[in-house]
Structure formats: structure tokens, C-alpha cells
Amino acid sequence: MNVLELSEQEIIRRNSLNELRAMGIEPYPAAEYVTNAFSTDIKAEFKDDAEPRKVSVAGRIMSRRVMGKASFIELQDSKGRIQVYITRDDICPDENKDLYNVVFKRLLDLGDFVGIEGFVFRTQMGEISIHAQKLTVLSKSIRPLPIVKYKDGVAYDKFEDPELRYRQRYVDLVVNDGVKEIFLKRNKVYNSMREYFNSKGYIEVETPILQSIAGGAAARPFITHHNALDIPLYMRIASELYLKRLIVGGFEGVYEIGKNFRNEGMDRTHNPEFTCMEIYVAYKDYNWMMKFTENMIEKICLDVNGTTEVQVGDNMINFKAPFKRVTMLDSIKEFTGYDLTGMNEEQIREVCKKLNMEIDDTMGKGKLIDEIFGEFCEGNYIQPTFITDYPIEMSPLTKKHRSNPDLTERFELMVNGKELCNAYSELNDPIDQLERFEEQMRLSEKGDDEAMIIDKDFVRALEYGMPPTSGMGIGMDRLVMLMTGQSTIQEVLFFPQMRPEKVIPKDAPAKFMELGIAEDWVPVIQKAGYNLVTDMKDVNPQKLHQDICGINKKYKLELANPTVDEVAGWIEKIK
């Protein structure tokens, strides 16, 4: 790497790296470093009247106070932080004191990993600490962490820009308190859900992510190409149709927790790559699934938070079962004043116009109803509420309602104004299913790019017979948002999708060399801020000369400085 691409701190740290090696200390040792304790456990288990406990710990140096022959550092391991007391003579028992005087005091920096062996004690200030008897360099950090500093109650160097936090999650996890806790809770959510399903005897399975037909949901897929087969493939938008094939095959209950991909918008609650759980249980209906779902979510909330209540923004949400139940058409009637029962597509279009909604000709009856509900109803449901009995046009994979053929046996769970999960009494009539797929194809021909494609193999599977089944899908990322009180999906994804980092455009060296500039000077000129040849146009030659000669001196490049007249000659050649 060109030295001009480095900050002053990065240059100092790389020099320290080289000095460590010159002293015979490998800054990235290969050997295992054995630890026997974590910071949080040490503090929790400490007893003042017990024999001093010998410990071996490892972690990052997050702060330090050097006071002559004795110092304090704060060590951060995977569970928390603990203070370490280091004295020169304890870690350097022999005559050679370089490990303390040179390595610890000068060559180690904040962010470096070290191993500490010593015993636990309580300081005069009452803080449980480790008295170091041995220090081992484990990894040198050559890029400084943005560690928060406080002066007169004001915080400096805070790492809080969301763009940087999400792009550099590895830094976010190190320096921002509470971030790791979100992801530890995410792990608890998964464990609790799996425990619930497994206790019922349901089997976790895996289905294809690359699929020849994007089925199981109304969504726009990502498309790729399989070179060996020379066919287009779709990234999975849902695992539904494959899981139901397994019910046909004889499994009574199957579930999958995996990635889905939808080539759609990105916002505070949507990421194009997201985690979804889908479960299908034979011989059940959507009424059974509602009870199953509310009991599952109540259990998860208790396992993760120890209570059924979670604060999400300004709302305290209570996940204590049972949850409220409202039919979709009743909800629309309540919040718009319009009863859509029995209306045809044109009549619903008229309602949309009266409600001043933006609609287009590609929208069928189901899409229109969905838009009305989304705009006027969904956001009103803060406490967990099951919205039930969706119109048949909205649910091509759902069984018709047993008492009203215009509706389906479907529910969605709304929480905090957003959909959390979706469930059906699954359609298992192969003739009806084929007709529903064909209707979706007609919508596709009208321009609906989210309409489903006919999956003939799935229809064939149904023709062999699928027992009465209920299925449910839940967005795991949204569930974790709720369980951790987060308002944006990016906060619960380790690595959310981001736009590419902006790259500052730079002219190639050859373009500068056309002006008579030596190639060695091009990086210097660009370091001074003149990334394009045209950036130097109309610049005062004296200023440019001063800028680049100053960089030559500061970075000890030992280049022969040009004269002011030579610099003026470069500028004159710029057209």
C-alpha cells in the first residue's frame, strides 16, 4: 500500500508493527492462547474473602492509564470489560524491562489484542480487577478504532453514523454498547422457536434456494443463470411449495428457517435478503394455527426478555396470549366506512377513487383490497392482532372459507402497525389450485409483475393427495426487531444490504504525465486533493508547489522537489 494512502496514526502503527518484529515479537502469533475465564464471570464470582483466583484472559485494549512503573488498562473480551493492573516488575521479572517500557508503553495501542495471566483482586477504589503477571501480544491493530472520548461531559469521536455502523458492523460491535446484545437476543429468538417446534415433534428441513420457478408468494424475484444447465434460475422468494411437497410425501410437520430474496424496495422494515420461517402441519386449520402462533410468540418473548411486554419506540407491546381477532373486511369497514362485501372489481375501483388512492389498470380485485387495507388499516394495529378471512383474490394458495366461498381461511398477524406473519388453511384441491394459478397468469399478462407463475410439478404433487394442512410464515428479522425494541431492520441484521461505497474519481497517472509531471509525483498531487488534472486548472502555482513539497517532507518521500516555474508549466498545459 502506498504510504500516502495512510493516515498519520496508521503509519505510526505500522512502524510499531515493524519494531515488534525487530524485537523478536510476532504481532500475529499462530499458537493457541488458552483462556480460562471471561470478564463478566470473573466479576460475578469474585469473593473478597476467598483465595486470589488465578486467571488467563484475552481481549482488546480499550483504554489505558500509564503512571510510570504501573498502569491500568481496560480489557474487552467477548462478554464484557474488566480492568487490568500492570506493573513493570511483575511482567518483566528479569533485568530486561523492554516488555513494559517499550512494548506496552510505546508499541501497543488501543484496539490491540493481548493475553493476560494473573490473579483477581479488588482495588482500593473498590473495582474488581486482574493483577497481571504475564502479558502476551496476540494481534496488532493497524487501523485505530473510533473509541469515544469524554471531556467535560461531552462525547467525542462517537461512532453513530448509521451508514458507517451498518457498513462496518465489526467496528460497531466493538465500540458501541448494546449492539452485541441485540444479536445475542436474536440468537435466543431462534433457539426458543426451534425448541417450541421440536418439542411438538416437527422436523427442521432444507429446501432449494435456487429454483426454476419463483413460487410460494407474490413478489418480484432475483434472476440468475445456471451455466451447466443453461437455464435461468430464481432466488427463492418463499419455501412454501417445497415444504408442502414434503407434507404430500408423508411428513406430519416440517419447518425451515432460511433466507428468502425479493427484488423489491429497501426501507426501515425491508431488506432484499431476509430470513423467513415457514412451518406446515398436517390435519390442522388456520384456527389451530392462530393458537399455535400466539403461544409460540408469547414463549419467545418470555425466553428472550423475561416478560411478555416489550417497549418499541413509544409503544409498550404486550405479547400475552390470546391476541385480538378481526376480519379484513370488518377492518376496512371500520377505518374507511366502506363495506366491500360482495363488491366486484369495478365497484372497488370506485371506492379507491373516493378514497383518493393511486391505482392503475394492472391491479386486480385482490391487489386493490390489499392497497386499501395497507393504506388505511394496517398502521392502526399496535397490539398483536390477527386479521382474518381474506378475499379469495388475494390468496391463491389458500383454502376457500368453509362458510363463505368469496373468502379464504387466512390470517396475518399485525404488530406495531406492520405484518409479522401470514398463515393459511392450505389449499389442497389440485383442480382449484390450477385454476388459481391460471388466474394469476392472467394478472401477469395485465402487467402485475408480482403475480405467481404456474408450478405444474406442485399441482402434480397435490394430485397425489395432500392431507388437510395449515401453514404459517413469519419474518424473523421483524420478529427480532420487536423482541429487541428496534425500529429499523438494519439494526437487527449483521450486514444489511448497502449501496456501494462512493469512490472518489481519479485520473490515471498517464494523464498527469502528459503535462510533464514525473510519475512519482502523481500520488503526491492527488494526496494534496487534485485527483483530476482539471482540479489544478487556475490554481496558484505557488500554492500547489507549497502543498506538494510539504507532503514530500512530511511523509519523508525524498523526492526531488520541482521548482515553482515547473509547477506553473504544468498548469499552463491544462486545457
Backbone torsions as a table, in degrees:
resi	resn	phi	psi	omega
1	MET	NA	136.3	177.8
2	ASN	-65.7	133.2	-177.1
3	VAL	-59.6	-26.3	-178.8
4	LEU	-71.6	-14.3	177.9
5	GLU	-84.9	-4.8	-176.0
6	LEU	-102.7	150.7	172.8
7	SER	-79.4	169.1	179.5
8	GLU	-61.0	-41.6	178.4
9	GLN	-62.6	-39.6	-179.3
10	GLU	-66.9	-36.3	177.2
11	ILE	-65.7	-43.6	179.5
12	ILE	-61.3	-43.6	-178.4
13	ARG	-66.9	-37.5	177.1
14	ARG	-67.5	-34.9	175.5
15	ASN	-65.9	-39.2	176.8
16	SER	-62.9	-38.9	177.5
17	LEU	-57.2	-46.8	-178.9
18	ASN	-66.7	-36.3	178.8
19	GLU	-66.1	-39.4	177.5
20	LEU	-59.1	-45.8	179.4
21	ARG	-63.8	-38.0	179.1
22	ALA	-64.5	-27.5	177.9
23	MET	-83.9	-1.2	-179.3
24	GLY	86.5	14.0	178.2
25	ILE	-104.4	117.5	178.9
26	GLU	-79.2	116.9	-177.2
27	PRO	-73.9	-10.2	177.2
28	TYR	-133.0	68.0	-174.5
29	PRO	-65.6	149.5	-178.0
30	ALA	-89.5	-22.5	-172.6
31	ALA	-69.0	149.3	174.5
32	GLU	-62.2	138.8	171.9
33	TYR	-110.9	114.3	-173.7
34	VAL	-84.3	123.8	174.7
35	THR	-112.0	158.0	179.5
36	ASN	-135.3	10.5	-178.2
37	ALA	-159.8	157.6	173.5
38	PHE	-118.5	155.8	-175.6
39	SER	-55.7	-47.7	-176.4
40	THR	-65.6	-39.4	179.9
41	ASP	-67.8	-38.5	179.0
42	ILE	-58.7	-45.9	-178.9
43	LYS	-68.0	-41.5	-176.7
44	ALA	-67.6	-32.9	-173.7
45	GLU	-96.9	-0.8	-175.6
46	PHE	-68.8	136.9	174.5
47	LYS	-131.1	127.2	-176.5
48	ASP	-62.0	-33.0	-175.2
49	ASP	-92.9	4.8	-178.8
50	ALA	-89.8	161.7	174.4
51	GLU	-60.9	134.9	-179.3
52	PRO	-52.1	129.7	-175.7
53	ARG	-86.0	129.1	175.9
54	LYS	-81.7	130.6	-179.2
55	VAL	-135.1	157.1	171.6
56	SER	-130.7	117.1	-176.3
57	VAL	-127.7	165.2	178.1
58	ALA	-147.4	147.8	178.0
59	GLY	172.3	-168.5	-179.1
60	ARG	-90.9	146.3	169.3
61	ILE	-79.4	117.1	-177.7
62	MET	-105.6	-20.5	173.5
63	SER	-161.9	163.0	177.0
64	ARG	-159.1	151.2	175.5
65	ARG	-128.9	111.4	-179.6
66	VAL	-95.8	125.4	-177.5
67	MET	-131.9	72.7	179.0
68	GLY	67.4	-118.0	-176.2
69	LYS	-83.8	-3.6	179.8
70	ALA	-133.7	147.5	-177.6
71	SER	-148.0	161.8	171.5
72	PHE	-121.3	140.3	169.8
73	ILE	-128.1	157.0	171.7
74	GLU	-106.4	120.6	-176.9
75	LEU	-103.8	129.9	179.0
76	GLN	-109.7	116.8	174.7
77	ASP	-104.3	-165.2	-174.1
78	SER	-72.4	-11.3	-178.4
79	LYS	-112.9	-20.9	-177.9
80	GLY	171.4	-154.0	-177.0
81	ARG	-128.6	152.1	176.5
82	ILE	-148.5	146.8	179.0
83	GLN	-80.5	142.5	177.5
84	VAL	-125.1	130.4	177.9
85	TYR	-98.4	122.8	-175.9
86	ILE	-123.4	127.3	174.2
87	THR	-118.2	151.7	-177.4
88	ARG	-59.3	-47.0	-172.0
89	ASP	-77.0	-22.1	177.5
90	ASP	-73.4	-42.9	-178.4
91	ILE	-90.4	-9.9	175.8
92	CYS	-128.1	71.6	-175.8
93	PRO	-67.4	-20.8	179.6
94	ASP	-88.9	-175.5	-178.8
95	GLU	-68.3	-30.6	-179.4
96	ASN	-75.3	115.0	-177.2
97	LYS	-105.3	17.6	-175.4
98	ASP	-63.7	-31.3	-178.6
99	LEU	-59.8	-35.2	178.2
100	TYR	-89.7	-53.2	-172.5
101	ASN	-67.6	-35.4	-176.4
102	VAL	-104.2	-54.9	-174.2
103	VAL	-68.9	-57.7	-174.9
104	PHE	-68.1	-47.6	-172.3
105	LYS	-76.6	-31.2	-172.1
106	ARG	-117.5	-37.3	-171.6
107	LEU	-95.6	-18.1	176.0
108	LEU	-90.5	147.7	-177.0
109	ASP	-132.1	166.8	172.9
110	LEU	-61.2	134.9	-177.2
111	GLY	101.1	-17.1	178.2
112	ASP	-70.5	148.9	175.7
113	PHE	-94.7	132.9	175.8
114	VAL	-135.4	156.8	171.4
115	GLY	-106.3	139.3	-178.5
116	ILE	-126.4	127.5	170.2
117	GLU	-113.5	135.3	-179.3
118	GLY	178.3	-157.0	179.8
119	PHE	-128.6	158.3	-176.0
120	VAL	-91.3	139.2	177.0
121	PHE	-151.7	171.7	175.9
122	ARG	-110.2	129.7	-178.9
123	THR	-74.2	170.3	177.5
124	GLN	-61.8	-24.2	177.8
125	MET	-84.3	-1.4	176.0
126	GLY	89.5	9.2	-177.7
127	GLU	-94.1	128.2	176.8
128	ILE	-68.5	125.5	-172.3
129	SER	-141.3	173.8	174.4
130	ILE	-112.1	128.5	174.1
131	HIS	-90.4	109.0	-174.0
132	ALA	-73.0	135.6	173.3
133	GLN	-116.6	-14.0	178.2
134	LYS	-152.3	137.5	177.8
135	LEU	-124.7	132.4	179.7
136	THR	-126.2	128.5	175.7
137	VAL	-75.2	125.6	-177.2
138	LEU	-112.2	-30.5	178.1
139	SER	-166.2	131.0	-179.7
140	LYS	-93.8	127.7	176.7
141	SER	-90.1	118.7	-177.6
142	ILE	-101.9	4.4	172.3
143	ARG	-125.9	123.9	-175.6
144	PRO	-67.9	139.5	175.0
145	LEU	-75.9	148.4	174.9
146	PRO	-81.3	69.6	-176.3
147	ILE	-76.5	130.9	-177.2
148	VAL	-68.3	132.6	177.5
149	LYS	-117.7	145.8	-178.1
150	TYR	-119.9	135.5	175.9
151	LYS	-143.0	121.8	-178.7
152	ASP	54.4	38.3	177.8
153	GLY	79.4	1.7	-179.4
154	VAL	-104.2	131.9	-179.4
155	ALA	-89.5	135.8	177.9
156	TYR	-121.8	154.3	177.4
157	ASP	62.0	33.7	178.9
158	LYS	-70.5	140.8	179.9
159	PHE	-101.3	81.7	-172.2
160	GLU	-127.9	-3.0	176.9
161	ASP	-66.0	116.9	-176.9
162	PRO	-55.8	-37.9	179.5
163	GLU	-57.0	-45.2	179.5
164	LEU	-73.8	-40.6	-176.8
165	ARG	-61.5	-45.0	-176.9
166	TYR	-74.9	-33.5	-179.1
167	ARG	-75.0	-35.3	-179.7
168	GLN	-115.8	61.3	-176.7
169	ARG	-58.5	-31.0	-179.9
170	TYR	-60.9	-34.3	176.4
171	VAL	-76.7	-43.6	179.4
172	ASP	-53.4	-44.2	-178.4
173	LEU	-65.2	-33.2	-177.3
174	VAL	-76.5	-45.2	-166.8
175	VAL	-101.2	-17.7	-176.8
176	ASN	-105.7	118.6	179.5
177	ASP	-63.9	140.9	174.6
178	GLY	93.1	-18.1	-178.1
179	VAL	-68.3	-46.3	179.8
180	LYS	-61.2	-35.3	-179.2
181	GLU	-61.0	-35.6	177.5
182	ILE	-59.0	-44.0	-175.5
183	PHE	-79.3	-25.4	171.5
184	LEU	-68.2	-37.4	175.5
185	LYS	-67.8	-35.6	176.4
186	ARG	-58.3	-43.7	177.7
187	ASN	-60.8	-38.8	178.0
188	LYS	-65.2	-37.6	177.2
189	VAL	-58.8	-47.7	-179.6
190	TYR	-63.3	-46.1	-178.3
191	ASN	-62.4	-41.7	-179.4
192	SER	-64.9	-42.5	-179.9
193	MET	-64.7	-45.7	179.5
194	ARG	-61.9	-40.6	178.8
195	GLU	-60.2	-41.5	179.8
196	TYR	-63.3	-48.1	-179.0
197	PHE	-67.3	-45.0	-177.1
198	ASN	-64.3	-34.1	179.6
199	SER	-65.7	-21.8	178.1
200	LYS	-90.0	-4.5	179.9
201	GLY	88.5	13.3	-179.6
202	TYR	-85.4	148.6	-168.8
203	ILE	-104.3	130.2	173.9
204	GLU	-81.2	131.1	-176.1
205	VAL	-131.8	173.8	175.4
206	GLU	-128.2	137.2	178.4
207	THR	-124.4	165.4	-174.0
208	PRO	-62.3	141.7	172.9
209	ILE	-91.4	-36.6	173.4
210	LEU	-89.9	121.5	-174.3
211	GLN	-130.1	146.9	-179.9
212	SER	-76.7	-20.9	176.5
213	ILE	-132.4	129.3	178.2
214	ALA	-83.4	94.0	-174.9
215	GLY	-124.1	171.2	175.0
216	GLY	98.6	-6.6	179.0
217	ALA	-163.2	163.8	174.8
218	ALA	-96.6	97.7	-176.0
219	ALA	-159.6	158.3	178.1
220	ARG	-88.2	124.5	-174.8
221	PRO	-91.1	164.6	165.7
222	PHE	-86.5	139.7	-177.7
223	ILE	-116.0	137.0	175.1
224	THR	-133.2	-174.5	-177.1
225	HIS	-133.2	134.1	177.0
226	HIS	-96.0	111.7	-173.9
227	ASN	-66.5	-44.0	-175.7
228	ALA	-64.2	-41.6	179.9
229	LEU	-88.5	-13.6	-178.4
230	ASP	54.6	50.9	178.7
231	ILE	-137.6	152.5	172.3
232	PRO	-74.4	145.9	174.6
233	LEU	-130.5	156.1	-179.1
234	TYR	-113.9	139.9	169.9
235	MET	-70.6	137.5	-174.2
236	ARG	-55.7	129.7	171.4
237	ILE	-98.5	-18.2	176.8
238	ALA	-165.8	153.7	179.3
239	SER	-98.7	4.8	-170.1
240	GLU	-54.2	-52.5	-171.1
241	LEU	-67.4	-31.6	177.2
242	TYR	-74.3	-38.6	179.3
243	LEU	-65.2	-37.6	179.1
244	LYS	-70.3	-28.3	172.8
245	ARG	-60.3	-34.7	179.5
246	LEU	-71.5	-30.8	173.8
247	ILE	-66.4	-41.0	173.9
248	VAL	-57.4	-39.7	-176.8
249	GLY	-73.7	-6.1	173.3
250	GLY	118.1	-4.1	174.5
251	PHE	-75.3	140.9	-178.9
252	GLU	-86.9	-31.7	178.3
253	GLY	-149.9	124.9	179.4
254	VAL	-133.6	149.0	175.3
255	TYR	-144.6	157.6	177.1
256	GLU	-142.1	135.2	172.1
257	ILE	-112.6	112.4	-175.2
258	GLY	-160.9	176.8	-176.8
259	LYS	-80.4	135.9	167.5
260	ASN	-117.3	159.9	-175.2
261	PHE	-137.2	123.6	179.5
262	ARG	-132.0	124.4	-172.7
263	ASN	-84.1	67.1	-173.6
264	GLU	-131.7	-166.9	-174.0
265	GLY	-67.7	162.9	175.8
266	MET	-120.0	131.8	175.9
267	ASP	-154.7	-159.5	-174.5
268	ARG	-67.8	-18.1	-178.8
269	THR	-125.1	6.3	-178.5
270	HIS	-130.7	133.9	171.7
271	ASN	-130.4	138.2	-176.0
272	PRO	-61.6	-26.0	174.0
273	GLU	-112.6	119.1	-176.2
274	PHE	-142.1	163.0	-178.8
275	THR	-100.9	131.8	-178.9
276	CYS	-129.9	143.8	171.3
277	MET	-110.6	131.5	172.8
278	GLU	-127.4	136.7	179.4
279	ILE	-132.9	141.3	179.0
280	TYR	-132.4	130.2	-177.2
281	VAL	-129.5	125.3	-178.4
282	ALA	-71.8	151.3	174.8
283	TYR	68.8	20.0	178.5
284	LYS	-119.1	163.7	174.7
285	ASP	-127.1	-178.3	-173.7
286	TYR	-70.1	-23.6	175.5
287	ASN	-66.5	-43.9	175.8
288	TRP	-62.1	-40.9	-176.5
289	MET	-67.2	-31.2	176.4
290	MET	-62.5	-45.6	178.7
291	LYS	-64.9	-42.3	178.8
292	PHE	-59.2	-44.1	-176.1
293	THR	-68.6	-46.7	-177.8
294	GLU	-66.9	-33.9	176.8
295	ASN	-69.1	-38.1	178.3
296	MET	-63.2	-47.3	-176.2
297	ILE	-68.6	-37.2	175.6
298	GLU	-60.7	-44.1	178.8
299	LYS	-61.7	-45.3	-178.9
300	ILE	-60.6	-45.1	-178.8
301	CYS	-61.7	-41.3	177.7
302	LEU	-65.5	-43.2	-179.5
303	ASP	-64.3	-37.3	-174.6
304	VAL	-83.5	-41.7	-170.8
305	ASN	-116.4	-9.4	-178.8
306	GLY	75.8	7.4	179.8
307	THR	-153.8	162.9	177.4
308	THR	-90.7	-1.4	-178.7
309	GLU	-106.7	137.9	178.4
310	VAL	-135.8	134.0	176.0
311	GLN	-85.6	119.7	176.8
312	VAL	-122.6	104.1	-175.1
313	GLY	62.8	-126.1	-179.9
314	ASP	-87.2	-3.6	-172.4
315	ASN	-106.3	133.0	170.1
316	MET	-95.4	114.1	-175.2
317	ILE	-104.2	132.8	-177.8
318	ASN	-110.1	118.5	-178.4
319	PHE	-97.8	21.3	176.3
320	LYS	-69.8	124.3	177.4
321	ALA	-74.7	152.1	2.7
322	PRO	-85.9	163.2	179.1
323	PHE	-98.8	156.1	177.8
324	LYS	-63.8	150.3	179.0
325	ARG	-127.5	130.0	179.4
326	VAL	-140.6	134.9	177.1
327	THR	-73.9	154.2	-177.9
328	MET	-61.6	-46.3	-177.1
329	LEU	-67.6	-33.6	175.0
330	ASP	-65.6	-37.1	178.9
331	SER	-64.7	-45.6	179.5
332	ILE	-62.6	-41.6	178.8
333	LYS	-62.3	-40.3	-178.2
334	GLU	-64.9	-41.6	-171.7
335	PHE	-98.5	-11.5	177.5
336	THR	-119.2	-21.0	-176.0
337	GLY	85.3	-0.2	-179.0
338	TYR	-106.1	131.5	176.0
339	ASP	-98.2	109.5	-176.2
340	LEU	-85.9	-0.8	-177.5
341	THR	-56.2	124.6	176.6
342	GLY	80.0	-3.3	-179.8
343	MET	-74.5	146.3	174.4
344	ASN	-92.3	-178.6	-174.1
345	GLU	-60.2	-44.1	-177.3
346	GLU	-65.4	-39.1	178.9
347	GLN	-64.8	-38.4	178.9
348	ILE	-69.3	-34.5	175.0
349	ARG	-59.7	-40.2	179.0
350	GLU	-64.3	-40.0	176.9
351	VAL	-60.8	-44.1	-180.0
352	CYS	-59.4	-40.8	179.5
353	LYS	-64.9	-41.5	178.6
354	LYS	-64.3	-28.2	178.6
355	LEU	-88.2	5.3	178.8
356	ASN	58.8	40.5	179.4
357	MET	-92.5	149.2	174.5
358	GLU	-87.7	114.7	179.5
359	ILE	-131.7	165.8	176.7
360	ASP	-139.8	175.3	-173.0
361	ASP	-70.9	-16.1	-179.2
362	THR	-75.7	-14.8	-175.2
363	MET	-82.7	123.6	173.4
364	GLY	-85.4	-175.6	-176.9
365	LYS	-58.1	-45.5	-178.7
366	GLY	-63.1	-42.8	-179.7
367	LYS	-65.0	-37.7	179.4
368	LEU	-63.6	-45.4	179.2
369	ILE	-63.0	-41.6	179.7
370	ASP	-61.3	-40.7	179.6
371	GLU	-65.6	-40.9	178.4
372	ILE	-61.6	-47.6	-178.9
373	PHE	-62.3	-44.5	-178.3
374	GLY	-62.4	-37.8	-175.3
375	GLU	-81.4	-35.9	-170.5
376	PHE	-111.7	-18.0	-171.6
377	CYS	-116.2	-48.3	-168.7
378	GLU	-50.7	-46.1	-174.8
379	GLY	-67.1	-11.0	-178.5
380	ASN	-82.4	-14.1	-174.1
381	TYR	-95.5	92.9	-179.8
382	ILE	-86.3	-51.1	175.8
383	GLN	-75.1	150.1	-176.9
384	PRO	-53.4	124.5	-177.4
385	THR	-141.1	128.3	174.6
386	PHE	-84.4	121.3	172.0
387	ILE	-96.0	121.9	-168.9
388	THR	-120.2	167.3	168.6
389	ASP	59.7	67.3	-178.3
390	TYR	-79.3	148.4	174.3
391	PRO	-57.3	147.1	-172.4
392	ILE	-61.2	-30.6	-178.0
393	GLU	-66.6	-19.4	-178.4
394	MET	-90.1	-6.9	-166.7
395	SER	-139.3	76.8	-174.2
396	PRO	-70.4	-8.2	-178.9
397	LEU	-114.4	13.0	-171.1
398	THR	-111.0	144.2	179.3
399	LYS	-69.2	142.0	176.1
400	LYS	-60.9	146.7	179.4
401	HIS	-62.9	137.0	-174.3
402	ARG	-65.5	-20.1	-178.4
403	SER	-118.3	-4.0	179.0
404	ASN	-149.9	104.0	-175.0
405	PRO	-66.7	-10.7	176.4
406	ASP	-82.1	-10.1	-178.1
407	LEU	-115.9	171.0	176.5
408	THR	-126.0	160.6	178.7
409	GLU	-88.8	81.4	-174.8
410	ARG	-136.8	147.8	169.9
411	PHE	-138.8	152.8	167.9
412	GLU	-124.0	142.2	177.4
413	LEU	-97.1	120.0	177.3
414	MET	-101.1	132.4	176.5
415	VAL	-141.8	132.9	178.5
416	ASN	54.9	35.4	175.6
417	GLY	79.4	11.9	-179.6
418	LYS	-136.7	153.3	174.4
419	GLU	-69.8	133.9	176.3
420	LEU	-108.2	-41.7	179.3
421	CYS	-147.3	165.1	-173.5
422	ASN	-138.2	135.7	-175.3
423	ALA	-150.3	153.8	-178.2
424	TYR	-135.5	160.9	147.9
425	SER	-84.2	112.7	-167.8
426	GLU	-68.7	139.2	176.2
427	LEU	-69.8	121.6	178.9
428	ASN	-123.3	10.5	174.3
429	ASP	-88.1	109.4	-173.9
430	PRO	-64.4	-32.3	-179.6
431	ILE	-70.3	-45.9	176.7
432	ASP	-61.7	-41.8	-179.4
433	GLN	-60.6	-44.2	179.3
434	LEU	-62.1	-41.3	179.1
435	GLU	-63.6	-38.6	178.8
436	ARG	-66.1	-42.0	176.5
437	PHE	-60.3	-42.2	-179.0
438	GLU	-64.1	-36.2	176.1
439	GLU	-65.8	-37.6	176.2
440	GLN	-62.9	-37.8	178.5
441	MET	-65.4	-35.3	177.2
442	ARG	-65.6	-38.4	176.0
443	LEU	-64.8	-38.4	178.2
444	SER	-61.3	-41.1	179.6
445	GLU	-66.2	-26.2	177.1
446	LYS	-78.2	-10.7	177.7
447	GLY	115.8	4.8	178.3
448	ASP	-78.7	103.4	-175.1
449	ASP	-79.9	3.8	175.4
450	GLU	-106.6	-1.8	-178.9
451	ALA	-66.6	150.4	-176.6
452	MET	-78.2	150.3	174.6
453	ILE	-92.2	147.9	178.5
454	ILE	-66.9	123.7	175.5
455	ASP	-102.8	94.1	-174.2
456	LYS	-66.3	-32.7	178.9
457	ASP	-68.2	-35.8	177.5
458	PHE	-65.9	-41.5	176.6
459	VAL	-60.8	-41.2	178.6
460	ARG	-61.4	-40.4	177.7
461	ALA	-60.7	-42.9	178.8
462	LEU	-63.3	-32.2	-179.8
463	GLU	-65.1	-25.4	174.9
464	TYR	-77.4	-14.3	175.4
465	GLY	107.8	119.5	172.6
466	MET	-120.2	129.7	-178.4
467	PRO	-65.5	163.8	173.0
468	PRO	-52.8	131.6	-171.2
469	THR	-143.5	144.9	169.3
470	SER	-118.5	140.7	179.4
471	GLY	-129.1	154.8	-179.7
472	MET	-146.3	137.2	175.4
473	GLY	-122.0	141.7	-178.7
474	ILE	-136.7	133.9	176.9
475	GLY	-75.2	110.5	-175.2
476	MET	-65.3	-35.0	-178.6
477	ASP	-66.4	-41.7	177.8
478	ARG	-67.9	-36.8	177.3
479	LEU	-61.9	-43.1	178.8
480	VAL	-65.6	-38.3	175.9
481	MET	-54.5	-47.0	-178.7
482	LEU	-66.4	-43.2	-176.5
483	MET	-70.6	-18.6	-179.9
484	THR	-111.8	1.9	177.4
485	GLY	70.4	27.5	-178.6
486	GLN	-95.1	147.0	-177.1
487	SER	-101.5	-8.9	179.2
488	THR	-129.3	142.7	-177.5
489	ILE	-66.2	-28.4	-178.6
490	GLN	-62.8	-26.1	-179.1
491	GLU	-71.9	-19.2	-176.9
492	VAL	-110.6	4.6	174.4
493	LEU	-106.9	129.2	177.7
494	PHE	-56.1	-47.9	-174.4
495	PHE	-133.0	78.9	178.9
496	PRO	-64.9	156.2	179.2
497	GLN	-64.4	133.5	-178.6
498	MET	-130.4	154.8	170.9
499	ARG	-66.8	152.4	177.7
500	PRO	-58.0	145.9	177.3
501	GLU	-61.5	141.3	178.8
502	LYS	-69.2	132.6	179.2
503	VAL	-110.0	127.1	179.3
504	ILE	-69.6	122.8	-179.5
505	PRO	-66.0	137.5	179.2
506	LYS	-134.7	140.2	173.9
507	ASP	-73.1	149.6	176.8
508	ALA	-67.7	152.3	179.4
509	PRO	-53.2	-34.8	-177.0
510	ALA	-58.7	-33.6	-178.2
511	LYS	-68.9	-36.1	176.2
512	PHE	-71.6	-37.3	-177.3
513	MET	-65.9	-24.6	176.3
514	GLU	-63.5	-20.4	178.6
515	LEU	-88.2	-1.0	-178.0
516	GLY	94.0	13.1	-180.0
517	ILE	-85.7	130.7	177.5
518	ALA	-65.0	145.1	-176.0
519	GLU	-58.2	-36.0	-179.0
520	ASP	-62.6	-24.3	-176.8
521	TRP	-87.6	-13.2	-177.2
522	VAL	-61.1	-48.9	178.3
523	PRO	-60.6	-31.8	179.9
524	VAL	-67.4	-45.2	179.4
525	ILE	-62.0	-40.8	-179.7
526	GLN	-71.5	-32.2	175.0
527	LYS	-63.4	-32.5	179.8
528	ALA	-74.9	-5.2	176.0
529	GLY	106.8	3.0	-179.5
530	TYR	-101.6	77.8	-174.0
531	ASN	-76.4	-28.3	176.9
532	LEU	-112.1	148.6	178.0
533	VAL	-55.1	-41.1	-177.7
534	THR	-65.1	-18.4	178.0
535	ASP	-64.8	-22.6	-178.2
536	MET	-87.6	-9.5	-177.8
537	LYS	-62.2	133.1	178.0
538	ASP	68.0	10.0	176.1
539	VAL	-77.9	143.1	176.5
540	ASN	-64.6	120.9	-177.6
541	PRO	-55.6	-36.2	179.9
542	GLN	-62.9	-42.0	-179.8
543	LYS	-66.3	-46.1	179.8
544	LEU	-61.0	-42.3	178.9
545	HIS	-60.8	-44.7	-179.5
546	GLN	-64.2	-41.7	-179.5
547	ASP	-61.1	-50.8	-172.5
548	ILE	-76.0	-32.7	176.9
549	CYS	-70.0	-32.9	176.4
550	GLY	-64.7	-40.5	178.0
551	ILE	-67.0	-39.9	178.5
552	ASN	-58.0	-41.6	-179.3
553	LYS	-73.9	-46.7	-176.3
554	LYS	-59.4	-43.1	-175.6
555	TYR	-93.7	6.3	176.5
556	LYS	52.6	49.5	-177.6
557	LEU	-80.6	-21.9	177.2
558	GLU	59.5	36.8	173.6
559	LEU	-87.4	151.7	177.0
560	ALA	-76.2	116.7	-176.3
561	ASN	-64.4	137.3	173.2
562	PRO	-73.9	164.7	174.3
563	THR	-85.0	165.8	177.3
564	VAL	-63.0	-36.5	179.4
565	ASP	-64.5	-38.2	177.9
566	GLU	-64.0	-41.8	178.2
567	VAL	-62.7	-41.6	178.0
568	ALA	-62.0	-36.0	178.1
569	GLY	-64.2	-38.4	177.0
570	TRP	-59.8	-47.3	-174.6
571	ILE	-65.0	-38.1	-178.9
572	GLU	-62.3	-28.7	-177.3
573	LYS	-79.7	-10.2	-178.3
574	ILE	-75.9	124.3	-178.1
575	LYS	-90.9	NA	NA
